[in-house]
């Protein structure tokens, strides 16, 4: 309901105006700028950057995503998603494909088909899901499933995580052919703060159990 200014007592009008102004203000949200490069300073392509809130769990996503097949290739080569996301696997080629994964995070088989399978697959467990095609050995791709909505793919070695609530986060990175995960970074952000973080590929490893839990290597 919209108030008519003439119906509000004169003494209360400043308070009403202040309340309206506060409602219209955007909520404070932090931003983390991330860069991933190798030891020589070259960018690392297709790196997935993600910030996991510390001390609190987030609900599963109710989102959808697409992993296409075009020109005998998976598109995109790396697809980051949040746990709970459903993924469709259309085949846009004029030949049949047989998509599979043996990864613990999501083992599955989509036998030879054209078009789009009727039911998408829900990815409810964090981890790296390595995709292949039983017919075309050159086809491979990765679905990177993370327990947070704060993630981006750094196609050119840089990514920005925005809209973060105030609090402490563990910032992590994954990229194709990764052997040792760069050391995760714990960062506290407040208000509209903007923080810059950088990772060097292959430098600063973590213990094997933690790395396995957080998508170390390929399955």
N, C-alpha and C positions, 0 to 999 in steps of 0.2 A: 504494500500500500504506500502511496506517495503522499507525503504531508504537504498541505497547502501552507505556504509561509504565513499567510494571513491568519491561520488558525493557531499558530504558535505564539504564546505570550512573548512580548518584546524582550523580557529579561532572560528567556531561555534560548533565544535565537542564536546567540554566540555558541552555546553548548551544542546545539543541534548541528551547527555548521562545522564545529570541531569534530564531532562524532562522524559526520559524513566524510570529512577529509581523512580521518584515520582509517575508515573502511576502504577508501579508495587507494590507500598507499599499498604498494606491493610488499609482500612478505620478504624479510631479509633472507638472502640465500648466498652461499659462498660459491666460489669458482676455483677449480684447480687446473692450471695449465701444465701439460705434461709433454716432455720430449723424450724420444727414445733414439739412441744412436749407438753405433758400434765403437770399438776402441779407436778407430781412425777418424771418427767424427761423422761418418756417413749415416744417413737416416736408415732406420729399420722399418721396412714396409709391412703393412698388414698386421702391425702390433695391436693387441687389444689391451686397453688401459681400463682398469676398474678400481673403484673405491668402495671398500666394504665397511659399513658402520661398525664400530667397536662397541660391544656391550649391549647390542640390541639386534633382534631379528626382524626381517622384513617379510611381509606376506608374499606368496607366490604371485607372479605376474599373470594377468589374464590378457595376454597379447598374442599376436600372430606374426609370423615371418615366413619368408619364401626362400627356398634353396632351389634354383632353377637348373636346368640342364640344356645348354645351347652349344652347338658346334662341338659336341663331344667334350664339353667341359662343364664343371659345376660353376654356377654363377650365383653369388660371389664365391671366391676361393676361401675366404674366411668370413664366417657369419657369427657375430657375437649376439647372445640373447640372454635374457634373465630366466632363472628357473621358473617353470610353470608355463612357458611360452609354447604355443603349438606351431609346428612348422609344416608347410605344404611342400611337396616335392614334384612340381610339374616337370614334364618332359617336353620341351619345346622343339626337340629334334624330330625328324621324320623316320627315325629308327628307334628300336626299343632299347631301354637301359634296365639294368638290374642293380639297384642301389642297396648297399649294405654297410653295416658298421659292426665291428667286434669290440668296440670300446666299452669298458665297464659302465661308463656313465649312461650309455644308451645303445645296447646291442639290438639290431633289428635287421630285417630283410624286406625289401620291396621287389618281388620277383618281376621278371620281364614285363614291361608295360610301356604304353604310349599315353599321352595326355596327362591328366592329373588324378592320382588316387583319390578315392572318395573321402577318406578320413585322414586328417592331418595327424602327425605324431606329436605327443606332448613330451617335452623334455623337463623332467621334474628333479633331476639330480645334477649338481654342479660338476663340471669336468670338461675335458676336451673330447669331442666325438669326431673321430677320423672317418671320413666317408670314402667309399670306393665303388667301382662298377665292375661286376663280374665279367662283363663283355669287353670293356675297354680299359685296359690296365693303366693307361695314361691319365685317367680321370681320378682326381683326388681333391678333397676339400676338408675343411674343419668347421665344426660348429662349436663355439666356445660358450659354455653355459656357466653363468656367474650368479651368485646369490645377492645381487644388488641391482637396482635400476640405474646406478651411476656408472655407465661404461660407454666407451667410444672406441672405434677403430681408427688408428692413426695411419692413414694411407700414405702420408708423406712424412711420417716420423713424428708428427705433432698431433695432439688432441686436447680438447677442452672438456672437462667435466663440470657442468653447471647445475644450478638449482639445488645445491647441497644444503641440508639443514645444519645448523651449528652443532658441533660435536667433534669427536675424534674418529678418524678413518684410517684404515690400512690401504695404501695405494699399491697395486700390484700390476704386473705386466706379463703378457704371454705373446709369443710370436712364433711363426712357423720355423721348424728346425731348431727350436730352442733346446739346448742340452742342460744348462743350469739357469735357473730363474734368477734374474737380478734381484738383489736384496729388497724386499718390500719396505715401504716407508710409512711410518706412523705419523699422521699429521692432524693437528687440532685446528679447526676453522671456526670462526665466529662471524656473525652478522654478514655484511656484504664483502667480506675479505676475499682477496684474490691471491692465490699462492702458486708459485712456480716450482715444479718438480722435474728432475731429469733422471733417466736411467741409462746405464751403459750395458749393452747386450753382452752377456757372458761374464760379467764381473759381479762379484758378491753373491755367492750361492747360499742357499738355505739347506737345512737338513732334509734328508730324503723323505721322511714321513710327511713333513709339512709341504714339501714340493709336490708329492703325490696327491695330497688332499686338495691342493690348489692348482691342479692342472699342470703338473710338471711333465714335460715331454709329450710324446704321442702314444696312444694306445694301439 
